[in-house]
């Protein structure tokens, strides 16, 4: 396993990050694995050298955080692991139990610490941009949790580049703790971040940790229907169904994979890893072959011709879809 700096920070993370949305309570999403099923995947990831784990308070209503916290305690030393968690989405029907207000950020950090069973969060990520809360309030609250020692680093997720730049500029101007990472959806069939967000992050020294690098399994060979995840994940149909360039891209991935004699997942993930500015894609592990496919992508170098062929279907669109 290789380890790289997360943006311009001094924090070293593995080139793959284990996404833990898959672990929690199936009552939240039918495809989620219970704790006894999840723990072997977390242990195997640690054994493979993955030190970077991503969860969020909203995943299974906090159960994902509990599973991650207990697994880290049992399988690793806390100081050897980088734990990311997030806040923004509603945790109840209460009006202040959501968003990025000072009240909710402070409460969310304390609640996540309790569920994770730790006294600090390595990377605390705002899950979305909150248009209802002043930027100053959000940025100052985030600075406060860093100065209190409850959070080591700050990250952001899935917003417009201009929104992220406003936050960064306010932090810089006021000498506040700054974001060191950005996670948003980026893969062969979702590439709008190439227009503004990725250039911004490279210029500002922000580490990119893209989620869904396999397009929720579509690029790994899973069809839009036919699996429990695909059949019950509304976002798969919302984002990918009916798009001709998706089918064309998937077919190209399969062609390149067949020529290489490897699984399509390795090709799709290797493409993301090869893109400029990418630090650590967030991968999910829920089947026995997922870890070997992900690790195999780390050493797979795609040729220029292969990269061009993989990118062609979306590049040929005049107006790529927005996230």
C-alpha positions, 0 to 999 in steps of 0.5 A, spaced: 500 500 500 502 506 498 501 512 502 500 520 500 499 526 503 491 529 503 492 535 499 497 540 502 496 537 509 501 533 513 496 527 514 498 521 510 492 516 507 492 510 503 491 510 496 484 507 497 479 509 502 474 504 505 467 507 504 463 504 510 456 506 508 455 499 506 455 497 513 450 498 518 442 497 519 438 494 513 432 497 515 436 503 512 437 501 506 436 493 504 443 492 501 447 494 507 450 489 511 449 488 519 455 488 523 457 481 523 457 481 516 461 488 515 467 486 520 471 481 516 471 486 510 474 492 515 479 487 518 481 485 511 482 492 509 486 494 515 490 487 513 491 490 506 494 497 509 488 501 508 488 506 514 483 511 511 475 510 513 469 514 511 463 514 514 457 519 516 452 520 522 446 519 517 449 512 514 444 507 518 442 513 523 449 512 526 450 505 526 455 505 521 459 509 525 458 505 531 460 499 527 467 502 524 468 505 532 468 498 534 472 494 529 477 499 529 478 498 537 478 491 536 483 490 529 487 496 530 491 502 534 487 508 534 493 512 532 494 508 526 487 509 523 484 515 519 477 516 521 472 520 516 465 522 518 460 527 516 454 531 518 449 535 514 443 531 513 437 530 517 438 526 523 431 527 526 425 531 524 427 536 529 428 543 525 435 544 528 438 536 527 440 538 520 444 543 516 451 546 518 449 551 523 453 552 529 448 548 534 448 542 529 455 542 528 457 542 535 452 537 537 454 532 531 461 532 532 459 530 540 454 525 537 459 522 532 465 522 537 460 518 542 458 513 537 465 512 534 468 511 541 473 515 540 476 522 543 477 525 536 475 525 529 481 525 524 477 528 518 470 532 519 467 533 513 461 537 511 456 533 507 453 538 503 453 546 502 448 549 507 444 555 503 440 556 509 446 558 514 451 564 513 458 561 511 461 565 517 457 561 522 459 554 519 466 556 518 467 559 525 464 553 528 468 548 524 474 552 526 472 551 534 471 544 533 479 543 531 481 548 536 478 544 541 481 538 539 475 534 537 477 534 530 484 534 526 482 536 519 476 539 515 473 536 509 467 538 504 463 534 499 459 535 493 457 542 492 459 547 486 466 550 486 464 557 487 461 555 494 467 551 496 471 557 494 467 562 498 468 557 504 476 557 502 476 564 501 473 566 508 477 561 512 483 564 509 481 571 510 480 570 517 485 565 519 481 559 520 482 552 520 481 550 512 479 544 508 484 539 506 479 535 502 473 534 497 469 528 496 464 528 490 462 523 485 467 522 480 468 516 475 468 515 468 460 516 467 460 522 472 465 527 470 463 534 471 468 536 476 473 536 471 470 543 469 471 547 475 472 543 482 478 539 480 482 545 477 480 549 483 482 543 488 489 542 485 490 550 485 488 550 492 492 544 495 486 540 496 486 532 496 480 529 492 477 523 495 472 521 490 466 517 492 462 512 487 468 511 483 465 505 480 458 509 479 455 505 484 457 498 481 455 500 474 462 500 471 464 494 475 459 490 470 453 490 475 447 492 470 442 498 472 437 492 474 439 485 476 442 486 483 439 487 490 443 494 490 441 496 483 434 494 484 433 498 491 437 504 490 433 509 487 439 514 485 442 508 480 436 509 476 436 517 477 443 518 475 444 513 470 438 510 467 436 511 460 443 515 458 446 512 452 453 514 454 453 510 460 452 503 456 457 505 451 462 507 457 460 500 460 461 496 454 468 500 453 470 498 460 468 491 459 472 491 452 479 493 455 478 489 461 477 483 457 483 484 453 487 485 459 484 479 462 482 483 469 475 485 472 472 491 469 472 494 476 480 494 476 479 498 469 474 503 472 478 504 478 485 505 475 482 510 470 480 514 477 487 513 480 490 515 474 486 522 473 490 528 476 489 531 483 486 524 485 488 522 492 484 516 495 478 514 491 472 511 496 471 504 495 466 499 498 467 492 500 461 487 500 463 481 496 469 477 497 472 479 490 471 487 491 478 488 495 482 484 490 479 488 485 481 494 488 488 493 490 489 490 483 487 497 480 493 500 484 498 497 480 494 497 473 497 502 468 492 504 463 495 506 456 494 513 453 489 509 448 486 505 453 484 512 457 482 515 450 477 510 449 474 509 456 473 517 456 470 518 449 463 516 450 462 522 455 467 527 451 463 526 445 457 529 449 455 536 448 452 537 454 454 532 460 449 531 465 450 535 472 450 532 479 
